[in-house]
Amino acid sequence: MAIRTRVTELLGVEHPIIQGGMAWTATWELVAAVSKAGGFGVIGAGHMPTDLLRDQIRAAKAATGKPFGVNLMLLTPHIDDIVDMVLAEGVHAVTTGAGNPGKYMEALKAKGIKVLPIAPSVALAKRLESIGADAIIGEGMEAGGHIGDLTTMVLTPQLVDAVDVPVIAAGGIADGRGIAAAFALGAEAVQVGTRFMCADECTIHPSVKQRLLKARDRDTVVTGYTTGHPVRVLKNKLSRQIEQLDRANLPDQIETLGAGKLAACMREGDVEYGSIMAGQCSAMVDRIMPASRIVAEMMAEAEAAMRALAGLVS
Ligand SMILES: Cc1cc2nc3c(=O)[nH]c(=O)nc-3n(C[C@H](O)[C@H](O)[C@H](O)COP(=O)(O)O)c2cc1C
């Protein structure tokens, strides 16, 4: 089955599944595997040095001729260098999280690079559309990592009503039922993060994958509200320390304590004192498998869910 939408056209992909650009997590191996499978892989740039990111882009290109993208961390101090390098190397699209992509929009679009910003609210989505966004990724608070405060269920239809560009639903989508639900809400693609952490090709430490497999429905928590940048993580010793600092209203201490903790978790496997960013759908991830099977399984489930729904209508 193929589901064709404005997003599959925009990105030149077979399936409306974007793999979320995850810092310290989504490296070229995963990105190439997702893109080869007909989805859209996205390298998580985080605060990566420019040279390293260039190597990642070149490795992904060498591994797949299919379209892929880069998630830009706009608040990183060397972002001007990063954008210059991305313009020179060329990728199909960039996704952007924190920060305003406005300054780079003209140059990116002049090179044919599509710009897909993430928006957790209607007001921001409208602003991003007005400055030239090609599509809006609406991310609900079920998602892993930095989040807003609306759920995917209520954010997606409001974004669909508010903007003319296509909307991509993110947050809490880990199987084909989630895809079908997102499409029912008007989305034209989904962005999936947590599920792809348990792809064979995802290079995070095996201890993190094992922790994800064991996760149950209420195992995530949102920490760091007092910093103004709340983060959804799996509960562990670090999250409990941060919760205490949140209660004591000590945001500066949270920033200090949190520094380097995502890398400590994803690269070194510190699942107790590292930051296990992951979404509420962690509990739905129960197997490690190749990215190609994740994509194929999710699409087959989406088809079954959509046909079952159509069958209810008389
Ligand atoms: C470990 C991890 C790291 C992430 N890092 C980033 C990031 O650097 N930039 C970004 O825009 N989103 C980031 N995200 C969000 C994902 O790209 C994606 O939108 C989200 O995971 C979707 O929700 P889900 O986890 O419920 O699938 C991250 C998510 C996770 C789980």
The ligand as an SDF file (V2000), in Angstrom:
LIG
                    3D

 31 33  0  0  0  0  0  0  0  0999 V2000
   16.4060   10.8260   22.5400 C   0  0  0  0  0  0  0  0  0  0  0  0
   15.6640   11.9280   21.8450 C   0  0  0  0  0  0  0  0  0  0  0  0
   16.3770   13.0350   21.3970 C   0  0  0  0  0  0  0  0  0  0  0  0
   15.7020   14.0470   20.6910 C   0  0  0  0  0  0  0  0  0  0  0  0
   16.4290   15.0970   20.2080 N   0  0  0  0  0  0  0  0  0  0  0  0
   15.8180   16.0460   19.4470 C   0  0  0  0  0  0  0  0  0  0  0  0
   16.5770   17.1100   18.8680 C   0  0  0  0  0  0  0  0  0  0  0  0
   17.7990   17.2010   19.0260 O   0  0  0  0  0  0  0  0  0  0  0  0
   15.9020   18.0200   18.1070 N   0  0  0  0  0  0  0  0  0  0  0  0
   14.5450   17.9430   17.8930 C   0  0  0  0  0  0  0  0  0  0  0  0
   13.9940   18.8020   17.1980 O   0  0  0  0  0  0  0  0  0  0  0  0
   13.7990   16.9430   18.4420 N   0  0  0  0  0  0  0  0  0  0  0  0
   14.4120   15.9970   19.1940 C   0  0  0  0  0  0  0  0  0  0  0  0
   13.6650   14.9480   19.7130 N   0  0  0  0  0  0  0  0  0  0  0  0
   12.2350   14.8100   19.3350 C   0  0  0  0  0  0  0  0  0  0  0  0
   12.0710   13.8350   18.1260 C   0  0  0  0  0  0  0  0  0  0  0  0
   12.6810   14.3450   16.9890 O   0  0  0  0  0  0  0  0  0  0  0  0
   10.5820   13.5260   17.8250 C   0  0  0  0  0  0  0  0  0  0  0  0
    9.8810   14.6880   17.4530 O   0  0  0  0  0  0  0  0  0  0  0  0
    9.8810   12.8700   18.9930 C   0  0  0  0  0  0  0  0  0  0  0  0
   10.6890   11.8540   19.5270 O   0  0  0  0  0  0  0  0  0  0  0  0
    8.5340   12.2870   18.5450 C   0  0  0  0  0  0  0  0  0  0  0  0
    7.8390   11.7320   19.6220 O   0  0  0  0  0  0  0  0  0  0  0  0
    7.9580   10.1860   20.1000 P   0  0  0  0  0  0  0  0  0  0  0  0
    9.2240   10.1260   20.8720 O   0  0  0  0  0  0  0  0  0  0  0  0
    6.7610    9.9980   20.9370 O   0  0  0  0  0  0  0  0  0  0  0  0
    7.9910    9.3520   18.8680 O   0  0  0  0  0  0  0  0  0  0  0  0
   14.3060   13.9620   20.4620 C   0  0  0  0  0  0  0  0  0  0  0  0
   13.5980   12.8480   20.9580 C   0  0  0  0  0  0  0  0  0  0  0  0
   14.2580   11.8290   21.6320 C   0  0  0  0  0  0  0  0  0  0  0  0
   13.4640   10.6450   22.1030 C   0  0  0  0  0  0  0  0  0  0  0  0
  1  2  1  0
  2  3  1  0
  2 30  2  0
  3  4  2  0
  4  5  1  0
  4 28  1  0
  5  6  2  0
  6  7  1  0
  6 13  1  0
  7  8  2  0
  7  9  1  0
  9 10  1  0
 10 11  2  0
 10 12  1  0
 12 13  2  0
 13 14  1  0
 14 15  1  0
 14 28  1  0
 15 16  1  0
 16 17  1  0
 16 18  1  0
 18 19  1  0
 18 20  1  0
 20 21  1  0
 20 22  1  0
 22 23  1  0
 23 24  1  0
 24 25  2  0
 24 26  1  0
 24 27  1  0
 28 29  2  0
 29 30  1  0
 30 31  1  0
M  END
$$$$
